[in-house]
Amino acid sequence: MKWIKEVYDLFVDDPKLAMLALVALAIALVVVHVGAPEVAGLAIFAVVAGALWYTTR
């Protein structure tokens, strides 16, 4: 679970952003297991971009 702490530390100034990034990783993990790695990358991008937009507005 060390990697979760490293990801969280990237967003430590904004806990909501950190949690949304972890949600993006979880969604991508599920999508990869379904068999669509390209869509997983798009999901990470979309969720993190949306989270950044949401937390900065």
Number of C-alpha atoms within 10 A of each C-alpha: 5 7 8 10 10 11 14 18 13 12 15 13 10 12 12 15 22 20 15 17 23 18 15 20 18 14 15 23 16 13 17 15 10 10 10 12 15 11 13 22 16 12 18 20 15 13 19 20 12 14 18 15 11 11 10 8 5
